[in-house]
Amino acid sequence: MPGKLTVIGVGPGDPELLTLKGLRILKAATCIFVPKGREEGSSLALSIISSLLDLSGKEVIEAYFPMRKTRGSAEQGDLDAQWQKTVENVLVRLDSGIDVVFITIGDPTVYSTFYYLHERLLALNPDITVEIIPGVSSIMASAARAGVYLGIADERIAVLPANYLANLNDTLQKFDTVVLMKVNKVFEQIRQKLSEMQLTDKAVYIVRAGMEDEKIFRSLKDVTDNDLNYFSMVIVKK
């Protein structure tokens, strides 16, 4: 009988935000795949679960997922090969009857590394059983830590990866709340745009929400280059 693939969102960084269901499944798991953004680096997702359960006796497999824009680039072929390697490692275990757990930071359905694999897995074996265990996304965690509500009644909410700023003007005009994710590389452009639209005092910047070195800035004017980080977010609440 083939094994089952369970995908667990482990939250944004604070181990206490892992769900009870996720923790129960991880404690029982024998094989856990953990993503990491740098081939020579460590896995944030692994560090979260390592503080909560004993991993001895479990097969822990690190999977390298480059965190950069790749679609249509010259690097796409190499990255496809990297993802395909992980797909094959997952499938060989499922075919052997081993249940596999794949963990991802945040929630599996929100800009998750897992969906780099999902289509490839189903293309090779459409009969595999996949269960998704939701997690706390960095969006919710950041809003909670900053004390900002995202929406109420008929308010409209927009969530954008900050690397795609082409329609930021329209988005800021049309939505009551705008969440800009991973703003580190375009922070100055965002700060300038918010200033032009007189929205600077409506924005809060959160970096590494839920982690030990978390920072929250009520004024974007106070943010320096040293405060920029991949795990960053600007929430604009009009």
C-alpha angles and dihedrals in degrees: 000000000000120000125248126245115222119188115202128192106215097192132248099300112298105104090212089067092067108109121247089240092052092049093048092053092046092052090055096042122109097188124041126179114204124192124221130184098217124050092220095036136087130259119252090199090054092049089054096054093038089068092054108043143025109257096188111122092022124109105238115190121189115214120199115225113176109224100218140099107274111155108124093358128128088251094059094094094054092046093049088055091051093051092044090055090057091046091055092047090053095045096049090057094045090049088053091056095256118141110229129204120201116193127201133179116253115000123336093230098052114077089315129171089228094074090062083070105032099081092043092052093051092045091059096038118010091180098066117119114236125184121189118210108196123228138195107278123220087243093064093038093052094048091049094048091048093046092237123137115219101209145350134183109340098346117136122231127201125191117194135175099236094227088075104065101148095110099029093121093056092044093052090049097046103041132065093212125029121189115197113194130204094007099165097106096045101030096120091052090051093048090051093047093050090049091052090051092044091240100119093106090051094059134085126191120214123186125191093354113209095009126114092256096046117150130192123196120195090188120048088205089073095057114107131189089263089061095058116106140160089247095062138122142184118209116197112196114182 
